[in-house]
Amino acid sequence: MGLTTRSHFLFRKRGVFYFTRRVSKDLRAHYTIRRIVLSLRTRSRRTVLARSASLAAKLEEDWLALRWRTRGDSLRRFLRDDRSAASGFESSAPLITEARDLYLRVKGGGKPATFAQAAARSVRYLTEVCSDKPIDTYSRQEVNTFRDALFERGLFELIWAALT
């Protein structure tokens, strides 16, 4: 393993560059690992500098958002909508129905009516089982419950066949 370039969070292994960042203690509860290591899949120094800067900026942005959501910040009281105060996690993500509407606005132009109908039906199935929530607050258990509901309706096999 080569030396880490501190300013770009890089190291080289067998000529291929890797990006690495240590997860700080205040964020470890959100991660399953203590260090993030990703292969940048290149040997080019020029390419790796751009990719690592982009990854570092994205990670810093994500960490800032996580810190904002989890800390008892004095500015929190000014937030308008606290959908999940009980869990201590505040989501600024759109509800699944809002995400559907945005998706249809962005991707639905020029598509047949069946495209919008399929999207609406899929979201309706989800909200019937798991309720209309911010898209980043659905838990694994809720997704498994949704999958089981699709199995009971005989729909999971149809969806799976369409995806594969």
N, C-alpha and C positions, 0 to 999 in steps of 0.2 A: 504494500500500500504506500502511495506517495504522500507527500506533505500536503496538509490542508492549506489552501489559499484563503486566509481569513476574510479578506474583503469580499470574496465571492462565494464563500462556503463550498469550496470545491476540493476534491481529491481525485487522483488518478489511480486506476487499478487496471493493470495490463493494457495501458494506453488509453482506456476509455474513462471519460470524466464522470464523476458522481457529484451530486449536490447533497449536502448534509447540513442539518440544523438540529441543535439540541432543543428539546421542548422544555421551557422554563417551568419551575416548580408550581407556579400559580395556575398553569394550564394543563398539568399532567392528568387531572381528573377527566379531561375531555379526550385524552389519547390513550391508546393501548400500548404505546411504546414511549421510550424516553428520548430517542433520537430518530429523526426522519432522514432516511437515505434513499435517494432516487437516482437511478442511472439516467444520464442525459443522452446516452446512446450515440455519442459522437467522440471523435478524436480531435476535432477541429477546435483550436483555442478561441478563435473568433466567434464561432457558433455558441460555444459553451459560455462565454461571457454574457452574451445576450440572454440565453436561456436561464442562467443562474440569477441574473439580475431580476428577470421577470418572476421567477419562482420565489425569490426572497421578498420581493414587493408584495406578491399575492399572499404569502404566508404572514407577513407583517400586518397586512390588511385584515386577514382572517383572525389573527390573534388579537388585534385591537377590538374587533367586533365581539369576540368571545369575552374579553376583559370587560367591555362595556356592559354586556348582558349579565355577567355573574357578580360583579362588584356591587356593593351597597353604595352606589354613587349618589351624592346629594342632588344631582340634577335629574335623577330618575323620577322624582315626584312631578315633574313637569311633562312627562310623557302622557299622551292622550289615551292610548289603548293598551291596557295590561291584560292580554288574553290568558296568560298562564302565570299569574303571580303566585299561585299555590306551589308551583314547581320551582320557582326561582329563576325561570328561564323566560325571557321576553323575546318574542320573535318579531322581526320587522318584515318577514317574508309574507307574500300574499296568501290569502286563503286559496284552497284548491280550486274553488269555483272562479276566483279572480284570475288564477293562473290559467285555467281553461279558456277564459275569455281573451286573455292576452295572447295565448297560443293561437287561438282561432283568428285573431286580428292579424297576427304576424304571418302565420303559415297558411291560413285558410283562403287567402285571396286566389280566385280563379279555380278553386277546387270544387268538385261537385257537392251537392247538399248532403250526401251521405257522409262526407268527411266530417262536417260539423255535427251531424247526428251521432256518429260513432264516438266522437270526443265527448259530447254531452252525455251520452249513455254511459260511457266508462266512468266519468266523474260522478254521475248520479249513483251508480252501483257503489262506488267508494264511499260517498257521503251517506248512503243508506246504512252502511255497515259501521263506518268509523266517524261520522259527522264531518262537517265542514270546518277544517282547521288550517292554520298556516302550514305550508308545504314542508317546512323543516321540523315540524313537531310530531309527525307520525312516527310511532314506535315500531319496532320489529314485531312486537306482539300484535299490534293493530294490522300490520301488513299481512301477517300470517292468518289472522282472523278473516281478512278480506279474501285472501287466497282460498281459504276453506269455504267461504260463502260462494265463491265462483265455482268451486268443485260441486257443491250441493246443487247449484243451478244447472250444472252440466256445461258451464261456459269456459272453464279453465282449459280443457282440452282444445277447444276451438281457438282460444287466444294463443296457446302454446304452439299449435300447429301453424298459425299465421306467422308467428315469430321465427319459427325454425324452418 
